[in-house]
Amino acid sequence: MSTRKDKFSTKDKLYMEIALKLATSRYGHTGSNPSVGCVIVKHDKIISIGQTSTNGRPHAESNAIKNSIENLDGSKMYVTLEPCCHHGLTPPCTNLIIKSKISEVIYSVSDIDIRVKNKSYRILKSKKIKVKKGLLEKKVKNFYSTYFFNRKKKLPYVTGKIAVSKNNLIYSKLDKKITNTKADKFTHLLRYKNDSLMISYKTLNNDNPKLNCRLKGLSKYSPKRIILDNKLNTDINSFIIKTANKSNTIIFYNEANNSQILSFKKKGINLISSKIDNKGRFDIKTILKKLYKLDCRNLLVEGGDELTNYFLRNKIFNKFYLYESNKELPKKNQYLNFNSLNLLKQKYKKKINLKLDFGKNKITLYKN
């Protein structure tokens, strides 16, 4: 009798690894849909591959079937996530699989979506298609941890990041550069992998940041900019405002006069009124729920000490990257300390040192 261990061959694992790499390469760029990878094999030869399209459609299975260089009759499909079986903006992938006469489907994990979970398995089996699941299950489940979090909580998966100088500063007016170019590239990779990026208006006014991805060839994947600004004090001449439109910039505000509102709307910015508490702070969880409804699934927060402290105290971050530089910044004129280091270590016990070459900078990942 076949056991769990010998259920899949070495070649099965290889094909699923390829499917996972395809899914990974689209992470953060498939909108509200999960990123899926798909490989189709016939006579031990890959005849097609597919991945979820940018913004989520068409799905990976549909793309792989369409891309095939051979007749699919009798072929085997490897897919990272259970194929969909419901009618949405696109037809069910199960219909396409059945129609193409694929004889076997191997997927790694069941979808958490109640419209799909374990239903596709039964549908495909009823059509005499051989179906197996669980290949590279642990590895693929880890990849889909953010998607599972999104579906369960109806919230974006939140990643925090802050850079600290050797003398514990996160800002100095006389020298704003903390990290080196190697660490900077990692930041741009994070921006590439997250569909949205949040800062406060204070950070915007202090740094006049671009908040885009500046890795070669990936600038079009820059995240949507989310600004928290209670009274619309954002510098209207800043880079963010000058490059804003309704699809790439949202400002959450609470109190502003008609003239201010009109000025920002003329710049094409999506303004969203949001409640504050008696201390003048936004209800971040309400904002996160709103962002989820706006298809934000992976949010990077590059805040200052105040915003970072709020997220840490309320344990909103799913993970947090601490950049530590060997460079000292001048403590003259205007400067800001990082006062939340002990809070970070207290709230997030799991600590992973990223053993990558960041020169004289160190990046540590903290997780729940």
C-alpha positions as a Markdown table, in Angstrom:
| # | Residue | x | y | z |
|---|---|---|---|---|
| 1 | Met | 0.0 | 0.0 | 0.0 |
| 2 | Ser | 1.3 | 3.5 | -0.9 |
| 3 | Thr | 2.5 | 5.6 | 2.0 |
| 4 | Arg | 2.6 | 9.4 | 2.2 |
| 5 | Lys | 6.4 | 9.3 | 1.6 |
| 6 | Asp | 6.3 | 7.4 | -1.7 |
| 7 | Lys | 3.2 | 9.0 | -3.0 |
| 8 | Phe | 5.2 | 11.5 | -5.1 |
| 9 | Ser | 8.4 | 10.8 | -7.2 |
| 10 | Thr | 11.5 | 13.0 | -7.4 |
| 11 | Lys | 10.3 | 14.3 | -10.7 |
| 12 | Asp | 6.9 | 15.2 | -9.2 |
| 13 | Lys | 8.8 | 17.3 | -6.6 |
| 14 | Leu | 10.9 | 19.0 | -9.3 |
| 15 | Tyr | 7.9 | 20.0 | -11.3 |
| 16 | Met | 6.2 | 21.4 | -8.3 |
| 17 | Glu | 9.3 | 23.3 | -7.3 |
| 18 | Ile | 9.2 | 25.0 | -10.8 |
| 19 | Ala | 5.5 | 25.8 | -10.2 |
| 20 | Leu | 6.3 | 27.3 | -6.9 |
| 21 | Lys | 9.1 | 29.5 | -8.4 |
| 22 | Leu | 6.5 | 30.7 | -11.0 |
| 23 | Ala | 4.1 | 31.6 | -8.2 |
| 24 | Thr | 6.9 | 33.3 | -6.1 |
| 25 | Ser | 7.9 | 35.5 | -9.0 |
| 26 | Arg | 4.4 | 37.1 | -9.2 |
| 27 | Tyr | 4.0 | 37.5 | -5.4 |
| 28 | Gly | 2.5 | 40.8 | -4.5 |
| 29 | His | 1.3 | 41.6 | -8.0 |
| 30 | Thr | -1.9 | 39.5 | -8.5 |
| 31 | Gly | -4.3 | 41.9 | -6.8 |
| 32 | Ser | -6.9 | 40.2 | -4.6 |
| 33 | Asn | -6.1 | 36.8 | -6.1 |
| 34 | Pro | -3.4 | 34.5 | -4.8 |
| 35 | Ser | -0.3 | 34.1 | -7.0 |
| 36 | Val | -0.3 | 30.6 | -8.5 |
| 37 | Gly | 2.2 | 28.7 | -10.5 |
| 38 | Cys | 1.4 | 25.9 | -13.0 |
| 39 | Val | 3.4 | 23.3 | -15.0 |
| 40 | Ile | 2.0 | 20.9 | -17.5 |
| 41 | Val | 4.0 | 17.7 | -18.4 |
| 42 | Lys | 3.5 | 15.1 | -21.0 |
| 43 | His | 5.7 | 12.0 | -21.5 |
| 44 | Asp | 8.1 | 13.4 | -18.8 |
| 45 | Lys | 8.6 | 16.6 | -20.8 |
| 46 | Ile | 7.4 | 20.1 | -19.8 |
| 47 | Ile | 5.0 | 21.3 | -22.5 |
| 48 | Ser | 3.7 | 24.4 | -20.9 |
| 49 | Ile | 4.0 | 26.7 | -17.9 |
| 50 | Gly | 1.7 | 29.4 | -16.5 |
| 51 | Gln | 1.4 | 31.8 | -13.6 |
| 52 | Thr | -1.3 | 34.1 | -12.4 |
| 53 | Ser | -1.4 | 37.3 | -14.5 |
| 54 | Thr | -0.6 | 40.7 | -13.1 |
| 55 | Asn | -3.6 | 42.0 | -11.2 |
| 56 | Gly | -4.9 | 38.4 | -10.9 |
| 57 | Arg | -6.5 | 37.4 | -14.2 |
| 58 | Pro | -6.2 | 35.1 | -16.2 |
| 59 | His | -5.3 | 32.4 | -13.6 |
| 60 | Ala | -2.2 | 30.3 | -13.9 |
| 61 | Glu | -4.0 | 27.2 | -15.1 |
| 62 | Ser | -5.7 | 29.1 | -17.8 |
| 63 | Asn | -2.4 | 30.6 | -19.0 |
| 64 | Ala | -0.7 | 27.3 | -18.9 |
| 65 | Ile | -3.4 | 25.6 | -21.0 |
| 66 | Lys | -3.4 | 28.5 | -23.5 |
| 67 | Asn | 0.5 | 28.5 | -23.7 |
| 68 | Ser | 0.8 | 24.7 | -24.4 |
| 69 | Ile | 2.9 | 23.8 | -27.4 |
| 70 | Glu | 1.2 | 20.3 | -27.7 |
| 71 | Asn | -2.1 | 18.6 | -27.4 |
| 72 | Leu | -3.0 | 18.3 | -23.7 |
| 73 | Asp | -4.8 | 15.0 | -24.0 |
| 74 | Gly | -3.3 | 12.6 | -21.4 |
| 75 | Ser | -1.0 | 15.2 | -19.8 |
| 76 | Lys | -0.3 | 15.9 | -16.1 |
| 77 | Met | -0.8 | 19.3 | -14.4 |
| 78 | Tyr | 1.2 | 20.5 | -11.4 |
| 79 | Val | -0.3 | 23.5 | -9.6 |
| 80 | Thr | 0.6 | 25.2 | -6.3 |
| 81 | Leu | -3.0 | 25.9 | -5.2 |
| 82 | Glu | -6.3 | 24.0 | -5.7 |
| 83 | Pro | -7.7 | 25.1 | -9.0 |
| 84 | Cys | -10.8 | 27.3 | -8.8 |
| 85 | Cys | -14.2 | 25.8 | -9.6 |
| 86 | His | -16.5 | 28.9 | -9.3 |
| 87 | His | -17.7 | 31.4 | -11.9 |
| 88 | Gly | -16.2 | 34.8 | -11.2 |
| 89 | Leu | -14.8 | 37.3 | -13.7 |
| 90 | Thr | -13.3 | 34.3 | -15.5 |
| 91 | Pro | -14.6 | 30.8 | -16.1 |
| 92 | Pro | -13.7 | 28.1 | -13.6 |
| 93 | Cys | -10.2 | 26.5 | -14.1 |
| 94 | Thr | -11.7 | 23.1 | -13.5 |
| 95 | Asn | -13.9 | 23.5 | -16.7 |
| 96 | Leu | -10.8 | 24.3 | -18.7 |
| 97 | Ile | -8.9 | 21.4 | -17.2 |
| 98 | Ile | -11.7 | 19.0 | -18.0 |
| 99 | Lys | -12.2 | 20.4 | -21.6 |
| 100 | Ser | -8.5 | 20.1 | -22.3 |
| 101 | Lys | -8.5 | 16.3 | -21.4 |
| 102 | Ile | -5.7 | 16.6 | -18.9 |
| 103 | Ser | -5.6 | 13.2 | -17.2 |
| 104 | Glu | -4.0 | 14.0 | -13.9 |
| 105 | Val | -3.8 | 17.0 | -11.6 |
| 106 | Ile | -1.4 | 17.4 | -8.7 |
| 107 | Tyr | -1.8 | 20.4 | -6.5 |
| 108 | Ser | 0.0 | 21.3 | -3.3 |
| 109 | Val | -2.5 | 22.8 | -0.9 |
| 110 | Ser | -6.3 | 23.3 | -0.7 |
| 111 | Asp | -7.6 | 26.7 | -1.3 |
| 112 | Ile | -9.0 | 28.5 | 1.9 |
| 113 | Asp | -11.7 | 30.2 | -0.2 |
| 114 | Ile | -15.0 | 28.5 | 0.8 |
| 115 | Arg | -16.1 | 28.7 | -2.9 |
| 116 | Val | -13.3 | 26.3 | -3.8 |
| 117 | Lys | -12.0 | 24.4 | -0.7 |
| 118 | Asn | -12.0 | 20.7 | -1.6 |
| 119 | Lys | -14.7 | 21.2 | -4.2 |
| 120 | Ser | -12.4 | 21.1 | -7.2 |
| 121 | Tyr | -11.0 | 17.8 | -5.9 |
| 122 | Arg | -14.4 | 16.2 | -6.1 |
| 123 | Ile | -15.3 | 17.8 | -9.4 |
| 124 | Leu | -12.1 | 16.6 | -11.2 |
| 125 | Lys | -12.4 | 13.1 | -9.7 |
| 126 | Ser | -16.0 | 12.9 | -10.9 |
| 127 | Lys | -14.7 | 13.4 | -14.4 |
| 128 | Lys | -12.3 | 10.5 | -14.1 |
| 129 | Ile | -9.3 | 12.8 | -13.7 |
| 130 | Lys | -6.6 | 11.5 | -11.3 |
| 131 | Val | -6.1 | 14.0 | -8.5 |
| 132 | Lys | -3.4 | 14.1 | -5.8 |
| 133 | Lys | -2.7 | 16.8 | -3.3 |
| 134 | Gly | -0.1 | 17.5 | -0.6 |
| 135 | Leu | 3.1 | 17.7 | -2.7 |
| 136 | Leu | 5.6 | 20.1 | -1.1 |
| 137 | Glu | 2.7 | 21.0 | 1.3 |
| 138 | Lys | 4.7 | 22.5 | 4.1 |
| 139 | Lys | 6.8 | 24.7 | 1.7 |
| 140 | Val | 3.9 | 25.9 | -0.3 |
| 141 | Lys | 1.7 | 26.5 | 2.8 |
| 142 | Asn | 4.5 | 28.8 | 4.0 |
| 143 | Phe | 4.4 | 30.7 | 0.7 |
| 144 | Tyr | 0.6 | 31.1 | 1.0 |
| 145 | Ser | 0.7 | 32.3 | 4.6 |
| 146 | Thr | 0.0 | 35.9 | 3.6 |
| 147 | Tyr | -2.9 | 34.8 | 1.4 |
| 148 | Phe | -4.4 | 32.7 | 4.1 |
| 149 | Phe | -4.0 | 35.6 | 6.5 |
| 150 | Asn | -5.8 | 37.9 | 4.0 |
| 151 | Arg | -8.7 | 35.5 | 3.6 |
| 152 | Lys | -9.1 | 34.7 | 7.3 |
| 153 | Lys | -8.8 | 38.2 | 8.7 |
| 154 | Lys | -10.0 | 40.3 | 5.8 |
| 155 | Leu | -7.0 | 42.5 | 6.3 |
| 156 | Pro | -3.7 | 43.2 | 4.5 |
| 157 | Tyr | -0.6 | 41.4 | 5.6 |
| 158 | Val | 1.5 | 44.1 | 7.3 |
| 159 | Thr | 5.3 | 44.4 | 7.1 |
| 160 | Gly | 7.2 | 47.0 | 9.0 |
| 161 | Lys | 10.6 | 48.5 | 8.3 |
| 162 | Ile | 12.8 | 51.1 | 9.9 |
| 163 | Ala | 16.5 | 52.0 | 9.6 |
| 164 | Val | 18.5 | 53.0 | 12.7 |
| 165 | Ser | 22.0 | 54.6 | 12.9 |
| 166 | Lys | 24.7 | 53.4 | 15.2 |
| 167 | Asn | 23.8 | 56.2 | 17.7 |
| 168 | Asn | 20.0 | 55.2 | 17.5 |
| 169 | Leu | 18.8 | 57.9 | 15.2 |
| 170 | Ile | 16.1 | 57.4 | 12.5 |
| 171 | Tyr | 16.4 | 61.0 | 11.2 |
| 172 | Ser | 18.9 | 63.8 | 11.2 |
| 173 | Lys | 18.3 | 67.0 | 9.3 |
| 174 | Leu | 22.1 | 67.4 | 8.7 |
| 175 | Asp | 22.5 | 63.9 | 7.2 |
| 176 | Lys | 19.5 | 61.9 | 6.1 |
| 177 | Lys | 21.3 | 58.9 | 4.7 |
| 178 | Ile | 21.4 | 56.0 | 7.1 |
| 179 | Thr | 21.9 | 52.8 | 5.1 |
| 180 | Asn | 24.2 | 51.9 | 2.3 |
| 181 | Thr | 23.3 | 51.0 | -1.3 |
| 182 | Lys | 23.2 | 47.3 | -0.6 |
| 183 | Ala | 20.6 | 47.7 | 2.1 |
| 184 | Asp | 18.7 | 50.2 | 0.0 |
| 185 | Lys | 18.3 | 47.6 | -2.7 |
| 186 | Phe | 16.7 | 45.3 | -0.2 |
| 187 | Thr | 14.2 | 48.1 | 0.6 |
| 188 | His | 13.3 | 48.4 | -3.1 |
| 189 | Leu | 12.8 | 44.6 | -3.2 |
| 190 | Leu | 10.3 | 45.0 | -0.3 |
| 191 | Arg | 8.6 | 47.7 | -2.2 |
| 192 | Tyr | 8.4 | 45.5 | -5.3 |
| 193 | Lys | 6.9 | 42.7 | -3.2 |
| 194 | Asn | 4.2 | 44.8 | -1.5 |
| 195 | Asp | 1.3 | 46.4 | -3.3 |
| 196 | Ser | 0.9 | 49.3 | -0.9 |
| 197 | Leu | 3.2 | 51.4 | 1.3 |
| 198 | Met | 2.1 | 53.5 | 4.3 |
| 199 | Ile | 3.8 | 56.5 | 5.9 |
| 200 | Ser | 2.7 | 59.5 | 8.0 |
| 201 | Tyr | 2.6 | 63.1 | 6.7 |
| 202 | Lys | 5.4 | 63.9 | 9.1 |
| 203 | Thr | 7.7 | 61.4 | 7.4 |
| 204 | Leu | 6.7 | 62.7 | 4.0 |
| 205 | Asn | 7.4 | 66.4 | 5.0 |
| 206 | Asn | 10.7 | 65.5 | 6.7 |
| 207 | Asp | 12.1 | 63.3 | 3.9 |
| 208 | Asn | 10.2 | 64.1 | 0.7 |
| 209 | Pro | 10.5 | 60.4 | -0.2 |
| 210 | Lys | 9.7 | 58.9 | -3.6 |
| 211 | Leu | 8.4 | 55.6 | -2.1 |
| 212 | Asn | 8.9 | 53.8 | -5.4 |
| 213 | Cys | 10.8 | 50.7 | -6.5 |
| 214 | Arg | 14.0 | 51.7 | -8.2 |
| 215 | Leu | 15.3 | 48.2 | -9.1 |
| 216 | Lys | 16.1 | 48.1 | -12.8 |
| 217 | Gly | 13.1 | 47.2 | -14.9 |
| 218 | Leu | 10.7 | 47.0 | -11.9 |
| 219 | Ser | 9.7 | 50.6 | -11.5 |
| 220 | Lys | 6.2 | 49.9 | -12.9 |
| 221 | Tyr | 5.6 | 47.6 | -9.9 |
| 222 | Ser | 6.0 | 50.5 | -7.4 |
| 223 | Pro | 3.5 | 50.2 | -4.5 |
| 224 | Lys | 0.4 | 52.4 | -4.0 |
| 225 | Arg | 1.3 | 55.3 | -1.6 |
| 226 | Ile | -0.9 | 55.5 | 1.6 |
| 227 | Ile | -0.5 | 58.7 | 3.6 |
| 228 | Leu | -1.9 | 59.2 | 7.1 |
| 229 | Asp | -2.6 | 63.0 | 7.6 |
| 230 | Asn | -5.2 | 64.0 | 10.1 |
| 231 | Lys | -5.4 | 67.7 | 9.1 |
| 232 | Leu | -4.1 | 67.6 | 5.5 |
| 233 | Asn | -0.7 | 69.1 | 6.4 |
| 234 | Thr | 1.1 | 67.2 | 3.7 |
| 235 | Asp | 3.4 | 69.4 | 1.6 |
| 236 | Ile | 1.5 | 69.9 | -1.6 |
| 237 | Asn | 4.8 | 70.5 | -3.4 |
| 238 | Ser | 6.3 | 67.2 | -2.4 |
| 239 | Phe | 7.3 | 64.5 | -4.9 |
| 240 | Ile | 4.5 | 62.2 | -3.8 |
| 241 | Ile | 1.8 | 64.9 | -4.4 |
| 242 | Lys | 3.3 | 66.0 | -7.7 |
| 243 | Thr | 3.3 | 62.4 | -9.0 |
| 244 | Ala | -0.1 | 61.4 | -7.5 |
| 245 | Asn | -3.3 | 60.1 | -9.1 |
| 246 | Lys | -6.3 | 58.3 | -7.8 |
| 247 | Ser | -4.9 | 54.9 | -8.6 |
| 248 | Asn | -1.5 | 55.4 | -6.9 |
| 249 | Thr | -2.1 | 57.7 | -3.9 |
| 250 | Ile | -4.5 | 57.6 | -1.0 |
| 251 | Ile | -4.6 | 60.1 | 1.9 |
| 252 | Phe | -6.6 | 59.3 | 5.0 |
| 253 | Tyr | -7.6 | 62.5 | 6.8 |
| 254 | Asn | -10.1 | 63.6 | 9.5 |
| 255 | Glu | -10.2 | 67.4 | 9.6 |
| 256 | Ala | -9.7 | 69.9 | 6.8 |
| 257 | Asn | -11.4 | 72.9 | 5.2 |
| 258 | Asn | -12.9 | 72.9 | 1.7 |
| 259 | Ser | -10.0 | 74.8 | 0.3 |
| 260 | Gln | -7.5 | 72.2 | 1.4 |
| 261 | Ile | -9.7 | 69.3 | 0.2 |
| 262 | Leu | -10.1 | 71.0 | -3.2 |
| 263 | Ser | -6.4 | 71.5 | -3.5 |
| 264 | Phe | -5.6 | 67.9 | -3.0 |
| 265 | Lys | -8.4 | 66.6 | -5.2 |
| 266 | Lys | -7.2 | 68.8 | -8.0 |
| 267 | Lys | -3.9 | 66.8 | -7.8 |
| 268 | Gly | -5.9 | 63.7 | -8.5 |
| 269 | Ile | -5.5 | 62.2 | -5.0 |
| 270 | Asn | -8.0 | 59.8 | -3.5 |
| 271 | Leu | -9.0 | 61.4 | -0.2 |
| 272 | Ile | -10.7 | 59.2 | 2.4 |
| 273 | Ser | -12.2 | 60.7 | 5.6 |
| 274 | Ser | -11.5 | 58.5 | 8.7 |
| 275 | Lys | -12.2 | 58.7 | 12.4 |
| 276 | Ile | -9.7 | 59.5 | 15.1 |
| 277 | Asp | -9.7 | 58.8 | 18.8 |
| 278 | Asn | -9.6 | 61.4 | 21.6 |
| 279 | Lys | -5.8 | 61.5 | 21.3 |
| 280 | Gly | -6.0 | 62.6 | 17.7 |
| 281 | Arg | -4.9 | 59.2 | 16.4 |
| 282 | Phe | -6.4 | 57.3 | 13.5 |
| 283 | Asp | -8.2 | 53.9 | 14.1 |
| 284 | Ile | -5.6 | 51.9 | 12.2 |
| 285 | Lys | -7.6 | 48.7 | 12.1 |
| 286 | Thr | -10.5 | 50.5 | 10.5 |
| 287 | Ile | -8.1 | 51.9 | 7.9 |
| 288 | Leu | -6.7 | 48.4 | 7.3 |
| 289 | Lys | -10.2 | 47.1 | 6.7 |
| 290 | Lys | -10.8 | 49.9 | 4.2 |
| 291 | Leu | -7.5 | 49.2 | 2.4 |
| 292 | Tyr | -8.4 | 45.5 | 2.2 |
| 293 | Lys | -11.7 | 46.4 | 0.5 |
| 294 | Leu | -9.6 | 48.5 | -1.9 |
| 295 | Asp | -7.6 | 45.3 | -2.8 |
| 296 | Cys | -4.6 | 46.1 | -0.7 |
| 297 | Arg | -3.2 | 42.7 | 0.3 |
| 298 | Asn | 0.4 | 43.3 | 1.3 |
| 299 | Leu | 1.2 | 46.6 | 3.1 |
| 300 | Leu | 4.7 | 47.9 | 3.8 |
| 301 | Val | 4.9 | 50.5 | 6.6 |
| 302 | Glu | 7.9 | 52.8 | 6.5 |
| 303 | Gly | 6.9 | 55.0 | 9.3 |
| 304 | Gly | 8.7 | 57.1 | 11.9 |
| 305 | Asp | 9.0 | 56.3 | 15.6 |
| 306 | Glu | 5.5 | 57.4 | 16.5 |
| 307 | Leu | 3.7 | 55.3 | 13.8 |
| 308 | Thr | 6.0 | 52.3 | 14.3 |
| 309 | Asn | 5.4 | 52.5 | 18.1 |
| 310 | Tyr | 1.6 | 52.4 | 17.5 |
| 311 | Phe | 1.8 | 49.4 | 15.2 |
| 312 | Leu | 4.2 | 47.6 | 17.6 |
| 313 | Arg | 2.1 | 48.2 | 20.8 |
| 314 | Asn | -1.0 | 46.9 | 19.1 |
| 315 | Lys | 0.9 | 44.0 | 17.4 |
| 316 | Ile | -0.3 | 44.9 | 14.0 |
| 317 | Phe | 2.9 | 44.1 | 12.2 |
| 318 | Asn | 3.0 | 40.5 | 10.9 |
| 319 | Lys | 6.7 | 40.9 | 10.5 |
| 320 | Phe | 9.3 | 43.7 | 10.9 |
| 321 | Tyr | 12.7 | 44.4 | 9.3 |
| 322 | Leu | 15.1 | 46.3 | 11.5 |
| 323 | Tyr | 18.0 | 47.9 | 9.6 |
| 324 | Glu | 21.0 | 48.7 | 11.8 |
| 325 | Ser | 23.8 | 50.9 | 10.3 |
| 326 | Asn | 27.4 | 51.3 | 11.5 |
| 327 | Lys | 27.1 | 55.0 | 10.7 |
| 328 | Glu | 26.6 | 57.7 | 13.3 |
| 329 | Leu | 24.4 | 60.7 | 12.4 |
| 330 | Pro | 24.8 | 64.2 | 13.8 |
| 331 | Lys | 22.7 | 65.0 | 16.8 |
| 332 | Lys | 22.4 | 68.7 | 16.0 |
| 333 | Asn | 19.5 | 70.8 | 14.9 |
| 334 | Gln | 16.6 | 68.5 | 14.1 |
| 335 | Tyr | 16.9 | 64.7 | 14.8 |
| 336 | Leu | 14.8 | 61.8 | 15.9 |
| 337 | Asn | 15.7 | 58.9 | 18.1 |
| 338 | Phe | 14.3 | 55.3 | 17.7 |
| 339 | Asn | 12.5 | 54.8 | 21.0 |
| 340 | Ser | 10.7 | 51.6 | 20.2 |
| 341 | Leu | 13.6 | 49.1 | 20.1 |
| 342 | Asn | 12.8 | 47.5 | 23.4 |
| 343 | Leu | 9.1 | 47.3 | 22.5 |
| 344 | Leu | 10.0 | 45.5 | 19.2 |
| 345 | Lys | 12.1 | 42.9 | 21.1 |
| 346 | Gln | 9.3 | 42.5 | 23.7 |
| 347 | Lys | 6.4 | 42.1 | 21.3 |
| 348 | Tyr | 8.1 | 40.0 | 18.5 |
| 349 | Lys | 10.1 | 37.2 | 20.0 |
| 350 | Lys | 11.1 | 35.3 | 16.8 |
| 351 | Lys | 14.3 | 36.9 | 15.5 |
| 352 | Ile | 16.0 | 36.0 | 12.2 |
| 353 | Asn | 19.3 | 37.5 | 11.2 |
| 354 | Leu | 19.3 | 37.9 | 7.4 |
| 355 | Lys | 22.7 | 36.5 | 6.5 |
| 356 | Leu | 23.0 | 38.4 | 3.3 |
| 357 | Asp | 25.7 | 40.7 | 2.2 |
| 358 | Phe | 24.5 | 44.2 | 3.2 |
| 359 | Gly | 28.1 | 45.5 | 3.7 |
| 360 | Lys | 28.4 | 47.1 | 7.1 |
| 361 | Asn | 24.7 | 47.2 | 7.6 |
| 362 | Lys | 22.7 | 44.5 | 9.3 |
| 363 | Ile | 19.1 | 43.6 | 8.7 |
| 364 | Thr | 17.1 | 41.5 | 11.3 |
| 365 | Leu | 13.6 | 40.1 | 10.7 |
| 366 | Tyr | 11.3 | 39.9 | 13.6 |
| 367 | Lys | 8.1 | 37.8 | 13.4 |
| 368 | Asn | 5.1 | 36.8 | 15.5 |
